[in-house]
Amino acid sequence: MAFKPATFGELPGWRDDAVAEAWSAFIASCGALANREPWRETCAAAARVTNPSADVARRFFEQRFKPWQVLSGDGAEEGLVTGYYEPMLRGARKPGSRYRYPLYGPPDDLIAIDLADTYPELKGLRLRGRLEGRRLVPYYDRAQIENGAAPVRGKELLWVDDAVELFFLHVQGSGRILLENGESVRVGYADQNGYPYRSIGRLLVERGELTLEQASMQGIKAWAREHPAELPALLNSNASYVFFRELPGNGNGPPGSLGVPLTARRSVAVDSRYVPLGAPVYLSTTWPNTVRTLNRLMLAQDTGSAIRGAVRADFFWGYGEAAAREAGRMKQRLRMWVLLPNGYPVPAAAAGPSQAPLPPQGEARSAP
């Protein structure tokens, strides 16, 4: 991975983006970064700006930030952007004939080891497992958890009515559960069993059951409705399993890895081994399943175990059916720039053709 110096004039569509729409997300990032150098001075200056126009916000970034184009390890400019959203599921606080699929909190025997305690260069990475005698062994995979091998009895938070929707809640990492009394409960990622995410859409393509174009979230749900008997085995092919926690209900977006609420269409998940969490990033891509240009200033406020690589992003579309539709279809080519405050200590190697990744600036969520 490399950072190549750039100018704002080189950012496609920079003059046309409604930059002020990203201002509240930027202020949210400052809430997490304001006490760090060299963000301190920049965030203090931002706090003195109230409801800026697009031109005022644009000048602020131009005066106080330097854009760097993000390149992959082989120097390639293009990468991949996908989309995610906050889903709504129907559920209950007690199981029943309709509500049969539980959301679990973290089990007591799940052990997470922060590798940075021994290897500082691995900051943000954790090893997960369980004790078997005196040995640490991998934790139970999805199939084992579903079949009752893990001690999750009593850890149920809620029950929902659809196994596929629950699977995609695991993928998104957070969402809302609508109860029959009209109450909406927000849940978010609490922990994970330690297995990497495996795409069930890709597996269906490899089997010849879906074409590449059909392998969207919507296409997978349609396949599931037509093949209910085969669904459990398909879901279990992804060994990754997410445990949840109940979150405070409010009108803000779900919390990302930075610890601040995500902003629809202005927050993005990145690989924080390369892109500093909290930083403004500029994406140049296209709208889902189209060739229509989508150039936008966003904030790197989240991570995910499936988001791996320098030129890699996951676009947060927000909440609701429209957000789900766009997120499910998004798999576009991407060019990306990170905006770093003037004076940010970019490693010398970062301006050249090959270098070690920048250290992550925040906690990795590790949700698929």
SEPA-546963 format. One record per residue (C-alpha): residue number from 0; residue in three letters; x, y, z. Coordinates in steps of 0.2 Angstrom, whole numbers, plus 5000, padded with zeros to 4 digits. Layout:
BEGIN
   nr  rest     x     y     z
  NUM   ALA     X     Y     Z
...
//
This chain:
BEGIN
   nr  rest     x     y     z
    0   MET  5000  5000  5000
    1   ALA  5006  5018  4996
    2   PHE  5000  5035  4999
    3   LYS  5002  5046  4984
    4   PRO  5002  5065  4987
    5   ALA  4987  5074  4978
    6   THR  4979  5090  4977
    7   PHE  4960  5094  4979
    8   GLY  4960  5099  4961
    9   GLU  4963  5080  4957
   10   LEU  4948  5074  4967
   11   PRO  4935  5070  4954
   12   GLY  4919  5081  4957
   13   TRP  4927  5089  4972
   14   ARG  4919  5106  4967
   15   ASP  4902  5098  4965
   16   ASP  4900  5088  4981
   17   ALA  4888  5095  4994
   18   VAL  4903  5095  5007
   19   ALA  4893  5103  5020
   20   GLU  4882  5087  5021
   21   ALA  4898  5078  5029
   22   TRP  4901  5092  5042
   23   SER  4890  5084  5056
   24   ALA  4899  5067  5053
   25   PHE  4916  5076  5053
   26   ILE  4911  5085  5070
   27   ALA  4907  5067  5076
   28   SER  4924  5061  5072
   29   CYS  4932  5076  5081
   30   GLY  4922  5070  5096
   31   ALA  4934  5055  5096
   32   LEU  4950  5063  5089
   33   ALA  4950  5080  5097
   34   ASN  4963  5076  5110
   35   ARG  4975  5068  5098
   36   GLU  4989  5076  5089
   37   PRO  4988  5083  5076
   38   TRP  4969  5083  5076
   39   ARG  4968  5094  5091
   40   GLU  4970  5111  5082
   41   THR  4960  5106  5067
   42   CYS  4945  5100  5077
   43   ALA  4946  5115  5088
   44   ALA  4945  5126  5073
   45   ALA  4930  5116  5066
   46   ALA  4921  5118  5083
   47   ARG  4920  5137  5079
   48   VAL  4911  5134  5063
   49   THR  4892  5133  5064
   50   ASN  4881  5126  5050
   51   PRO  4893  5130  5036
   52   SER  4888  5132  5018
   53   ALA  4896  5120  5005
   54   ASP  4909  5133  5000
   55   VAL  4914  5137  5018
   56   ALA  4915  5118  5022
   57   ARG  4925  5115  5006
   58   ARG  4937  5130  5010
   59   PHE  4940  5123  5028
   60   PHE  4945  5106  5021
   61   GLU  4956  5114  5008
   62   GLN  4965  5125  5020
   63   ARG  4968  5112  5034
   64   PHE  4970  5096  5025
   65   LYS  4981  5087  5013
   66   PRO  4973  5074  5001
   67   TRP  4983  5058  4998
   68   GLN  4978  5045  4986
   69   VAL  4977  5027  4993
   70   LEU  4985  5014  4982
   71   SER  4986  4995  4984
   72   GLY  5002  4986  4987
   73   ASP  5005  4984  4969
   74   GLY  5002  5002  4965
   75   ALA  4985  5000  4958
   76   GLU  4973  5014  4960
   77   GLU  4957  5005  4959
   78   GLY  4949  4994  4973
   79   LEU  4931  4989  4978
   80   VAL  4917  4998  4987
   81   THR  4902  4988  4994
   82   GLY  4887  4994  5005
   83   TYR  4879  4991  5021
   84   TYR  4864  4997  5031
   85   GLU  4854  4996  5047
   86   PRO  4841  4982  5045
   87   MET  4824  4981  5054
   88   LEU  4819  4963  5059
   89   ARG  4803  4958  5068
   90   GLY  4805  4950  5085
   91   ALA  4800  4947  5103
   92   ARG  4808  4946  5120
   93   LYS  4802  4928  5122
   94   PRO  4802  4913  5110
   95   GLY  4786  4907  5101
   96   SER  4780  4898  5086
   97   ARG  4784  4913  5076
   98   TYR  4799  4919  5084
   99   ARG  4811  4905  5084
  100   TYR  4828  4912  5080
  101   PRO  4838  4919  5094
  102   LEU  4851  4934  5095
  103   TYR  4864  4929  5108
  104   GLY  4874  4940  5119
  105   PRO  4893  4934  5121
  106   PRO  4895  4917  5130
  107   ASP  4905  4916  5146
  108   ASP  4918  4904  5139
  109   LEU  4923  4915  5124
  110   ILE  4940  4922  5127
  111   ALA  4947  4937  5117
  112   ILE  4966  4940  5117
  113   ASP  4972  4957  5111
  114   LEU  4987  4953  5101
  115   ALA  4994  4971  5103
  116   ASP  4999  4967  5121
  117   THR  5013  4956  5114
  118   TYR  5014  4963  5096
  119   PRO  5011  4982  5095
  120   GLU  5011  4981  5076
  121   LEU  4995  4970  5077
  122   LYS  4985  4984  5086
  123   GLY  4966  4981  5083
  124   LEU  4968  4962  5080
  125   ARG  4962  4949  5092
  126   LEU  4963  4931  5094
  127   ARG  4947  4922  5100
  128   GLY  4945  4905  5107
  129   ARG  4940  4894  5122
  130   LEU  4949  4884  5135
  131   GLU  4949  4865  5133
  132   GLY  4959  4860  5149
  133   ARG  4974  4871  5148
  134   ARG  4974  4873  5130
  135   LEU  4966  4888  5120
  136   VAL  4957  4881  5105
  137   PRO  4946  4889  5092
  138   TYR  4929  4894  5097
  139   TYR  4913  4885  5091
  140   ASP  4909  4889  5073
  141   ARG  4892  4894  5067
  142   ALA  4886  4876  5064
  143   GLN  4891  4870  5082
  144   ILE  4883  4886  5090
  145   GLU  4867  4882  5080
  146   ASN  4867  4864  5085
  147   GLY  4869  4868  5104
  148   ALA  4887  4864  5107
  149   ALA  4891  4882  5114
  150   PRO  4885  4887  5131
  151   VAL  4873  4901  5125
  152   ARG  4858  4895  5134
  153   GLY  4852  4910  5145
  154   LYS  4861  4922  5134
  155   GLU  4846  4925  5122
  156   LEU  4843  4944  5120
  157   LEU  4828  4943  5108
  158   TRP  4820  4931  5096
  159   VAL  4816  4935  5077
  160   ASP  4805  4927  5064
  161   ASP  4817  4925  5049
  162   ALA  4834  4915  5049
  163   VAL  4840  4924  5033
  164   GLU  4836  4941  5040
  165   LEU  4845  4936  5056
  166   PHE  4860  4931  5045
  167   PHE  4861  4947  5037
  168   LEU  4860  4956  5054
  169   HIS  4876  4947  5058
  170   VAL  4883  4953  5042
  171   GLN  4878  4971  5045
  172   GLY  4883  4971  5063
  173   SER  4869  4981  5070
  174   GLY  4851  4984  5067
  175   ARG  4833  4986  5075
  176   ILE  4821  4973  5081
  177   LEU  4802  4979  5080
  178   LEU  4792  4971  5094
  179   GLU  4774  4967  5092
  180   ASN  4769  4981  5105
  181   GLY  4777  4993  5093
  182   GLU  4793  4995  5103
  183   SER  4809  4996  5093
  184   VAL  4825  4989  5100
  185   ARG  4842  4993  5094
  186   VAL  4855  4980  5094
  187   GLY  4874  4981  5090
  188   TYR  4889  4970  5089
  189   ALA  4896  4964  5105
  190   ASP  4909  4951  5100
  191   GLN  4912  4937  5087
  192   ASN  4918  4919  5087
  193   GLY  4934  4922  5078
  194   TYR  4931  4915  5061
  195   PRO  4933  4925  5045
  196   TYR  4917  4929  5035
  197   ARG  4914  4918  5020
  198   SER  4902  4925  5007
  199   ILE  4887  4914  5004
  200   GLY  4883  4923  4988
  201   ARG  4900  4919  4981
  202   LEU  4897  4901  4986
  203   LEU  4880  4900  4977
  204   VAL  4889  4908  4961
  205   GLU  4902  4894  4962
  206   ARG  4889  4881  4963
  207   GLY  4880  4888  4948
  208   GLU  4864  4892  4958
  209   LEU  4865  4911  4955
  210   THR  4874  4921  4942
  211   LEU  4886  4935  4948
  212   GLU  4873  4948  4944
  213   GLN  4860  4939  4955
  214   ALA  4871  4936  4970
  215   SER  4865  4952  4979
  216   MET  4857  4952  4996
  217   GLN  4840  4952  4987
  218   GLY  4845  4938  4976
  219   ILE  4851  4927  4991
  220   LYS  4835  4930  5000
  221   ALA  4825  4925  4984
  222   TRP  4835  4909  4983
  223   ALA  4832  4906  5002
  224   ARG  4813  4907  4999
  225   GLU  4814  4894  4985
  226   HIS  4826  4882  4995
  227   PRO  4821  4881  5013
  228   ALA  4828  4864  5016
  229   GLU  4845  4869  5009
  230   LEU  4846  4885  5019
  231   PRO  4853  4879  5035
  232   ALA  4868  4871  5027
  233   LEU  4871  4887  5016
  234   LEU  4871  4898  5031
  235   ASN  4883  4886  5041
  236   SER  4895  4887  5027
  237   ASN  4900  4904  5034
  238   ALA  4908  4899  5051
  239   SER  4908  4917  5057
  240   TYR  4895  4921  5071
  241   VAL  4891  4937  5079
  242   PHE  4885  4940  5097
  243   PHE  4875  4956  5101
  244   ARG  4871  4968  5114
  245   GLU  4856  4979  5117
  246   LEU  4860  4998  5113
  247   PRO  4851  5014  5119
  248   GLY  4837  5019  5108
  249   ASN  4839  5036  5101
  250   GLY  4837  5045  5084
  251   ASN  4855  5044  5079
  252   GLY  4863  5031  5068
  253   PRO  4871  5015  5075
  254   PRO  4888  5017  5083
  255   GLY  4903  5012  5072
  256   SER  4920  5006  5077
  257   LEU  4926  5024  5081
  258   GLY  4912  5025  5094
  259   VAL  4902  5038  5086
  260   PRO  4885  5037  5078
  261   LEU  4886  5033  5059
  262   THR  4879  5046  5047
  263   ALA  4869  5039  5032
  264   ARG  4878  5041  5016
  265   ARG  4892  5050  5024
  266   SER  4900  5037  5035
  267   VAL  4911  5023  5028
  268   ALA  4920  5007  5034
  269   VAL  4938  5005  5030
  270   ASP  4953  4994  5034
  271   SER  4960  5004  5049
  272   ARG  4977  4995  5046
  273   TYR  4979  5007  5031
  274   VAL  4967  5022  5033
  275   PRO  4966  5031  5050
  276   LEU  4949  5028  5058
  277   GLY  4940  5045  5060
  278   ALA  4949  5053  5045
  279   PRO  4939  5061  5030
  280   VAL  4940  5051  5015
  281   TYR  4935  5055  4997
  282   LEU  4927  5041  4987
  283   SER  4926  5041  4968
  284   THR  4914  5027  4962
  285   THR  4897  5024  4954
  286   TRP  4879  5022  4961
  287   PRO  4875  5004  4964
  288   ASN  4873  4994  4948
  289   THR  4875  5009  4937
  290   VAL  4888  5019  4928
  291   ARG  4881  5036  4936
  292   THR  4895  5045  4945
  293   LEU  4896  5045  4964
  294   ASN  4909  5056  4971
  295   ARG  4908  5060  4989
  296   LEU  4917  5066  5005
  297   MET  4914  5054  5019
  298   LEU  4921  5049  5036
  299   ALA  4930  5033  5040
  300   GLN  4920  5029  5056
  301   ASP  4918  5010  5055
  302   THR  4927  4994  5051
  303   GLY  4922  4976  5047
  304   SER  4931  4959  5046
  305   ALA  4926  4958  5027
  306   ILE  4934  4975  5024
  307   ARG  4952  4971  5020
  308   GLY  4964  4980  5009
  309   ALA  4970  4998  5006
  310   VAL  4958  5003  4992
  311   ARG  4943  4995  5001
  312   ALA  4927  5003  5008
  313   ASP  4910  4999  5014
  314   PHE  4897  5013  5011
  315   PHE  4884  5015  5025
  316   TRP  4867  5019  5017
  317   GLY  4857  5021  5033
  318   TYR  4841  5013  5038
  319   GLY  4826  5007  5029
  320   GLU  4820  4998  5013
  321   ALA  4829  5011  5002
  322   ALA  4845  5009  5011
  323   ALA  4844  4990  5011
  324   ARG  4841  4991  4992
  325   GLU  4856  5001  4988
  326   ALA  4867  4992  5000
  327   GLY  4862  4975  4993
  328   ARG  4866  4980  4975
  329   MET  4883  4990  4979
  330   LYS  4898  4981  4972
  331   GLN  4907  4995  4962
  332   ARG  4925  5000  4957
  333   LEU  4933  5013  4968
  334   ARG  4946  5026  4969
  335   MET  4950  5033  4986
  336   TRP  4959  5047  4994
  337   VAL  4962  5050  5013
  338   LEU  4962  5068  5019
  339   LEU  4975  5071  5033
  340   PRO  4977  5087  5044
  341   ASN  4992  5098  5039
  342   GLY  5007  5091  5049
  343   TYR  5000  5074  5050
  344   PRO  5016  5063  5052
  345   VAL  5014  5052  5036
  346   PRO  5028  5039  5036
  347   ALA  5041  5043  5023
  348   ALA  5038  5027  5015
  349   ALA  5020  5031  5013
  350   ALA  5023  5043  5000
  351   GLY  5033  5030  4990
  352   PRO  5028  5014  4980
  353   SER  5029  5002  4995
  354   GLN  5028  5004  5013
  355   ALA  5021  4996  5029
  356   PRO  5003  5001  5033
  357   LEU  4999  5016  5044
  358   PRO  4994  5010  5061
  359   PRO  4976  5009  5065
  360   GLN  4969  5024  5075
  361   GLY  4954  5015  5083
  362   GLU  4947  4999  5089
  363   ALA  4942  4986  5076
  364   ARG  4924  4980  5077
  365   SER  4928  4964  5068
  366   ALA  4910  4961  5063
  367   PRO  4908  4954  5045
//
